[in-house]
């Protein structure tokens, strides 16, 4: 397979409400659609998920888009790909830039699934050696806010059927709010996301979470410190989950060696795409680590990729891959998966590749974008 066209389309989406973490508060989401076309005229559209600021991840939207245009795309010109795995062989000498790479690598998988005349979910399941599910339970991530607002949001999420609630916390002051929420919702599956807001000296206070039956505590400490997470886990019954620490398969191996966590949040965009994500998931299975698929506040088009990965039966927890309408009113596809009774339904399961019906406006915008391979 040869890629004959690569087109970039930056877009700006307005958040339904600000999404606040310990890193930042997002009111607008800037994304870039990345359209790949092969020699047969088949097209797949990926999405660059880097954020505007380098607090969560070193890559930023502007810099990663420029890197795709000036460095990654030219190298793909006239290359013959025998499989999606050839992508990483082509770029194996380039360190980092996982989100930029993923924006190209994941639609390449979709094109190969289309060429094989099977759905992308089936194509991934064959590579992973597991099953692709037709519907999956999903969780929801709620941004940092006050107790009253969170209570209302949790009630709405329960009505919608979400199976797990993730709360963003920004420091020790939030633990009292978590305690109140647990008292108000004693049977709800709740996990916490610290986004590196804590220090090892906070261990005695974090031990209080063990009495609240929290499903997991995600990324409480620095996103480079595996040893400290290992030390913290020895003092907590609550399982730790790593997110920002994990960029490569080597990072997971380090986490296993340091016993830094019992669960790994796999975000395909953060680790460079599907090939790396599948390798990480396989290693987690070998070592008994829990797996779930995280979201990156994607559009409904970009979220299809993480939703597809979350369909694999090797995932052990509901992922943050519910409908993108949680975040945005704007929609770029006409056939997003539907949430019914707490499960995400994939109705066009037999469609080869990634089943996307583009909104007419997006189709027209992509048509006029320049081809980076000319």
Buried (B, 14 or more C-beta within 10 A) or exposed (E): BBBBBBBBBEBEBEBEEEBBBBBBEBEEBBBBBBBBBBEEEBBBBBBBBBBEEEBBBBBBBEBBBEBBBEEBBEEBEEEEBEEBBBBBEBBEEBEEBBBBBBBBBBBBBBBBBBBBEBBBBBBBBEBBEBEBBEBBBBBBBBBBBEBEEBBEBBEEBBEBBBBBBBBBBBBBEBBEBBBEBBEEBEEBBBBBBBBBBBBBEBBEEBBBBEEBEBBBBBBBBBBEBBBBBBBBBEEBEBBBBBBBBBBBBEBBEBBBEBBBBBBBBBBBBBBBBBBBBBBBBBBBBEEEBBBBBBBBBBBBBBBBBBBBBBBBEBBBBBBBBBBBEBBBEBBBBEBBBEBEEBBBEBEEBEBBBBBBEBBEEBEEBBEEBEEBBE
